[in-house]
């Protein structure tokens, strides 16, 4: 990217698009632009004032407001003011400085942009296969441009680049329109079914022409040799530089880089790199849109038929079943109407009288099943029962818990020797005792002095008996741990 001072300059000419009185400024600028297109470049403030007064929105517009608006547009660079002294017959008229106003070049370009933005939704985008054919025809004339005049070669290049830019812009705008939220909402409506087939036909026609012309264009681009293309571009660039321009100086490298960039974009669009190009990508995107349109149309149809009243259809099918001669004919008719995929299967746990796989369901003995209603209104009546007294079971369970705790306490006291429990000397213990002892250790190690109280209120301290590790055998395994001991302190002794 070439960076110059123009890139950093603020564009004050667009201020009128977002200023406080943007409605008045835009109306004035649009009036100047229309007159500019009619080759009426210079306008007086009286012309602007009369045009604004004709607009219903600006019925209260005054000459003072018009003068202020023109002055503001002049300060922003949108208008160029020139004092008209040709009709000044007195000194007073000369001092009043009657001005004429003209659009600047920036303002002309800005107004063209705003008109294009306003007409985007009106014109809409489209996929034009004719652009592909025109690009193919221009590329077929590539070798002729080597012997043509620089002016004709330059015109050929302008037609080719304009068609390619139009193709790229139109396809991006059209695909963006089909992928928009508005299009998604429209595709899910019933009104979409009216032109669904027409849209799919339009897309498929473009894809077919894209495949045909895209392969031809790809072959033409691959056959163009690099030295030949550089020689042609050198002739086109030199002609571009020979065109006289006021206040603008173009450099050879600048124009050549712009042309090379356009050619590379054209080459990548149809040929690409590593087998990936924009043609294949557009082909995949279009097919995805067609599949999405078809899926939405199918969903709309299913939803429409889902809510329809099919009473007459069911009655007609019931009459046809009633006209069957025997049960076997009714079985055949059922297979034709319902089929095997949508058949209703009922499963039961009743014991069969025979395990034969060839025995039909009509040969089995019938089974009666009581079905509970699933509706919210028809609920099964609840039966109230008297509350039962479980106090005896609770007392028995409480006694068992107390007995277990007393037994556990006796086992713990049996492990205390000389007021302490030494883990390296413990016999084999059960799982409950392991949980008690390790719980005591965990509770004490959480304090800074390694002291705590057990459930019986006895104070103890966890100490290290000796260096190293010891193995304590439990009923569910062996625990390897440091050589610790739990020392119980006598009451009243710190």
Secondary structure, DSSP 8 states (H G I E B T S, - for coil): ----HHHHS--GGGGGGTSTTHHHHHHHHHHHHHHHHTT---EEHHHHHHHHHHSGGGTT--HHHHHHHHHHHHHHTSEEEEE--TT--SHHHHHT--EEEEE-HHHHHHHHHHHHHHTHHHH-----HHHHHHHHHHHHTTTHHHHS-HHHHHHHHHHHHHHHHHHHHHHHHHHHHHTSHHHHHHHTSGGGGTSHHHHHHHHHHHHHHHHHHHHHHHHHHHHS-HHHHHHHHHHHHHHHHHS--SS----HHHHHHHHHHHHHHHHHHHT-BTTB-HHHHHHHHHHHHHHHHHHHHHHHHHHHHHTS--HHHHHHHHHHHHT-SSHHHHHHHHHHHTTTTT----------S---TT--GGGS----------SSSS------------HHHHHHHHHHHHHHHHHHHHHHHHH-BTTEEEGGG---B-HHHHHHHHHHHHHHHTSTT-EEE-TT--EEEEEEEEEEEEEEEETTEEEEEEEEEEEE--TT--
